[in-house]
Amino acid sequence: MDNVYTRSKDIALIEILDRVLDKGVVISGDIVISVADVDLIYVGLKVLLSSVETMNRLKWAEVPCPESPGNL
Amino acid sequence: MNLIYLYCVTDKIPQLKEERDRIYFLRHKGLYAIVRKVPEDEFSEEKLQKNFNNMEWLKIKAYIHEKIIEGVMKDSSSVVPFRLATLFKNEKSLTEMLEKHSEELRRNLKDLEEMEEWGVKGYCDIERLKYLFEIEDMEILETDKKINSSSAGKAFFLRKKREELLNEVINKKINEVSQECLDRLGQHCLRIRLNRLLPEEATGRKDEMILNSAFLVKKNKVKTFIKVVETFKTQSGNRGFCFEYTGPWPPYNFCWQNDKSQTDHG
């Protein structure tokens, strides 16, 4: 699998969070963060997804640039 | 002040190429812990509580975490991945952890040799499935006929009955399809782990998640495994079902602490 190293950037965030947040070895290291409320994080994820959508929309929409002196 | 962030443990000297990112390894009795020094003012307990609620932060850290473990995976036959933000105060306390759990880690690494984790998620377009039952299911069609020829009062109860019936057949169908998927894939893996279903907010999809599963597959069986998923995907697709697979993953789902909820397959 030569492409395993570069693959992660193409994978959906949800696939990664589904694993790294509540799976893998759970050792109580010296610093303990509770991720028991993973559902809350997923709710936050929706906010992120929609903000990305908004960003894309803004990027593609043809809006006149307010800073341009011609629009004043 | 810095903390030690632990990504994964392996039993072969890792070939690390990212020295500029301050990633290095600690060796203890034949185990190699892949770590990085991270600033305390970003990763202290208090800061983490805040940062875990910051989706942008979480997103970046999750991708880095995954990327680093994948990098180690590329050169090692076996890796035990740790959960996001597993942190130690210093190298000494990390070494103590390695000492305390060296047996489990070694056993786990041996079990995972020449293995890959693959994920399969199943989704169902419930509306489509409902529609199919409404036009095909004999019992539903019979009930529809009865409703049409009944008095208003009787039709009301029949409609209720029809709704219950529809839910029942849909649930039955979803269970059957999921079970069929697990049965077929179970023949080509060593272990299966079922995970909880993710809500629509998380998947961002319109269809509903009906299966969230992880499989531990021998490397030389991966091609067959994928072929079986592809076939199943095609066969179930026209009924409103959708199955997606991803991998190879670090074996997050097959670490020793997760053993209780796994199903073994010979």
Interface residues (C-beta under 8 A of the other chain):
Chain A: M1 V4 Y5 R7 S8 K9 I11 L13 I14 E15 I16 L17 D18 R19 V20 L21 D22 K23 G24 V25 V26 I27 G29 D30 I31 V32 I33 V35 D39 L40 I41 Y42 V43 G44 L45 K46 V47 L48 L49
Chain B: L3 L6 V9 F43 S44 E45 L48 Q49 F52 N53 M55 E56 L58 K59 A62 Y63 H65 E66 K67 E70 G71 M73 K74 V80 P81 F82 R83 L84 A85 T86 L87 F88 K89 S93 L94 M97 H101 G119 N195 L198 P199 E201 A202 T203 G204 N212 T246 P248 W249 P250 Y252 N253 C255 W256 Q257 N258
